[in-house]
Amino acid sequence: MRLHALSFPLPYLASGLVALAVGVGSLADGLTSSAQAAAAVAPAPATASMPAPDPEALPPGVEILATGGDWLAMKDLGNKDSGGQPICAALNVEQDGDMAPLMLRADRDGLELRTASIDWALTPRAHGTLTVKAGKYERTFMVFDGDAHVLGTFITPQAMRTLLHALETSKTASLQFGNRTLVKLDMQGADKVLKTFAACATRSGFAELNTTPRTSPF
């Protein structure tokens, strides 16, 4: 299966990495699967928060819903570049904007977990394992190439809720690419951003991602 080449430009990140991570399109048309991804990525530095996005620099229909630390939540209301399809997303971005170690995405085709780097040169049909750890949570996903810079996979609503809860409540988190590369995530500000993403996906009808236990069935 292959990702659509849809743009999601965010000019305040000069590298355009977020465009790759968020706007490369839905995985619904298919993920390629074969040769293992062999890209190595340097650990994300624990630095100051990313600069606040400039609303005037955003394309029509793109709205920043929340920011915190190196995390941001956004929504594309649907324009010609996204095929008229609304998208909700939350992602962690390195200070220099060259890598989005973890991105969660929701649209009418489903829920996705993605990771992206400008420095990668993934070959077609590349794939590998990505292990996410947050507190006591640990799960290994098989991720597939979307293009030369993006890996991703589908994730079920229940799996997404479990992942969101772990990330929201953990002070530390990390990503392990195969057995080669470890990337540590700065979780400062993540809680607010992830809750905002969950609310966006739920309101948009993509999936029920409310991670707060309900005290009443009514």
PyMOL commands that set and color helices and strands:
alter all, ss='L'
color gray80, all
select helices_A, chain A and resi 17-23+27-29+55-57+80-82+157-169+190-203
alter helices_A, ss='H'
color red, helices_A
select strands_A, chain A and resi 62-68+71-76+87-92+99-107+110-117+127-134+137-147+150-155+172-177+181-186
alter strands_A, ss='S'
color yellow, strands_A
deselect
rebuild
show_as cartoon
